Amino acid sequence: VNNLYFTGLPGTGKSTLARFIAPRLGLAHVDTDAEIERRVACSVADYWNANGERAFRAVERQVVLDVLADPAPKIVAFGGGALLSSDLRHQVVRSGLVVHLKTPPDLLNSRLEAQARGHALGGKSVRPILAAAEGLRARLAELELARAEFYAESHMTLWTDDEIETLADAVCVKYTQRPLLVPLGPRSYPVHVVSNEPHLPADVLASMGPSSIVLLTDTNVTLARRTSIESLLTTLAIPRTVVTLPAGESHKTTASMQTIWDAALSGEMDRDTVVVGFGGGVVNDMAGFAAATLLRGIRFVSIPTTLLSMVDASVGGKTGVDCTQGKNLIGAFHQPSHVIADVAHLETLPSRELCSGLAELVKTAALFDAALFHCVRKQGAALSRGEGDFAELVRVCLQHKIDVVTRDERETGDRVLLNFGHTVGHALERALNYEGLSHGEAVGLGMLAETKFGESRGWVEAGTAEMIRETLKVCGLPTEFDHALLAKAAPGMRTDKKRSGDCIRLPLVMSVGRSEVRRVTMEDLVSALLSP
Ligand SMILES: NC(=O)c1ccc[n+]([C@@H]2O[C@H](COP(=O)([O-])OP(=O)(O)OC[C@H]3O[C@@H](n4cnc5c(N)ncnc54)[C@H](O)[C@@H]3O)[C@@H](O)[C@H]2O)c1
């Protein structure tokens, strides 16, 4: 479904804009309040006054569920409180573009007062939710505050004190771009998955009104994506600090962080500075950590340029660096304000790095989506040559990641599933000093080893490891184990972040598309992996 939704306080013009845009997009439009009135055969105000808010919300919920169940794309104007329940809101966010309409308080107040006067003469009734002893203006301010977190979970916020044509233009452009949304209340952010839209990063950054930017990239990306970086910097024309680190995981260190902090703080930075990560997962993990720590937290925009960072690393707010004791052991949760994944960047990505990204795609598919898994398995050889609809694959894969992050932002629950293959994978990377295997290659081998372990315990459906092995192989990834390396890596598993005492919460794919977390002892895991 690709619906267009309008939400916002009463009187912000949701129904008017929905009606205006419907013929332009050739879509039907639904007004949930009008639909409720049709179902209960009286006005919203009369139904609310006679039955109370609870009964009204129950009817409203059913109307929203029916809208969601209808596969035909449409434009929907919601009543101001229709999306207060998070489960409903998150289903809505997944099924189309949510536009939050805002009207300056004076204008909104006078519009609703005029509506009340009109009602006295037989016009549209003013919503019961606005009735309050303290007066309309105070009630509107109170509602705005109470609902700020819910309305923040929108793909777009639009001030409505402009010509309706201008508003409609802006909405139609966004609707065709189909951004995804990570709905995390005040930390919500859109994820733009596009194919060759070179102006988008500058447009997005300009819309944030930064005082300056700190752009972090690496030497390879600077060479391969020079035109994109230069065009972004030239278009923005604001003070900037560019930090170019040597490429590679071995530079994801506290020493590199010191370089970034020094450069940023020596430049023209303040609280309105935005950190931009322009590169793969290494660059973006560090850019996010810099943004989390500079001045105790400033805004961050992620522009992933590898497949791996598009399908995984750029979304979810995990940031950090490696240290001698292990990978990603120092870091912070800090969500970006925008993610811009333009698959055009993949044109220059070396084939080995493309395959490395496919490993994270296989991971997500194996965990949550059997159909995606079979699609990657079928198309793996073509994908590893750079042929295929990468924008669509990135979208599908990211939606799974977004669903998990929405449920469990700080990894206290099932977000740990996304670490499938990482206990062994990280240990392998570390044993090779982050130079022998790429992150994706190591995770691929980790998925295989951990699935074989699950099968040996009788937890995992027999044959699952073989399906994962075949899929990794067609995607051009290594599947053979070097047992000497595994033995060298084993001690490293003890510093895994998922360890608690002698045990570890190990994510397992029980059968393709179905996953669970099992508690296992470190000893059990290590000795099973080391047995021939
Ligand atoms: N934060 C998270 O949730 C998360 C999730 C998964 C992985 N990660 C992290 O991501 C990192 C791995 O990311 P990666 O695989 O993107 O590695 P990377 O950032 O090292 O990039 C791989 C290589 O490709 C080069 N490169 C990047 N974009 C290019 C382009 N468009 N054209 C040409 N060359 C390009 C880089 O310079 C580098 O040499 C690891 O550190 C891992 O821990 C983080």
The ligand as a Gaussian input file, in Angstrom:
#p B3LYP/6-31G(d) Opt

LIG

0 1
 N       25.808000       0.816000      13.550000
 C       25.308000      -0.307000      13.138000
 O       24.141000      -0.629000      13.422000
 C       26.131000      -1.212000      12.275000
 C       25.531000      -2.292000      11.620000
 C       26.311000      -3.065000      10.788000
 C       27.661000      -2.791000      10.611000
 N       28.201000      -1.734000      11.286000
 C       29.625000      -1.399000      11.118000
 O       29.843000      -1.059000       9.750000
 C       31.209000      -1.304000       9.456000
 C       31.315000      -1.969000       8.116000
 O       30.786000      -1.103000       7.156000
 P       31.201000      -1.189000       5.612000
 O       31.155000      -2.568000       5.159000
 O       30.389000      -0.161000       4.924000
 O       32.764000      -0.809000       5.657000
 P       33.608000       0.485000       5.285000
 O       32.982000       1.709000       5.798000
 O       34.988000       0.193000       5.735000
 O       33.553000       0.525000       3.709000
 C       34.133000      -0.510000       2.966000
 C       35.136000       0.026000       1.938000
 O       34.443000       0.603000       0.843000
 C       34.945000       1.916000       0.587000
 N       33.812000       2.653000       0.037000
 C       32.715000       3.067000       0.683000
 N       31.814000       3.557000      -0.161000
 C       32.357000       3.493000      -1.389000
 C       31.880000       3.830000      -2.689000
 N       30.644000       4.275000      -2.896000
 N       32.720000       3.651000      -3.731000
 C       33.969000       3.137000      -3.530000
 N       34.441000       2.752000      -2.337000
 C       33.643000       2.931000      -1.269000
 C       35.469000       2.379000       1.915000
 O       36.418000       3.385000       1.765000
 C       36.064000       1.096000       2.466000
 O       37.331000       0.895000       1.923000
 C       31.764000      -2.120000      10.587000
 O       32.587000      -1.314000      11.377000
 C       30.541000      -2.538000      11.377000
 O       30.811000      -2.697000      12.735000
 C       27.470000      -0.953000      12.098000

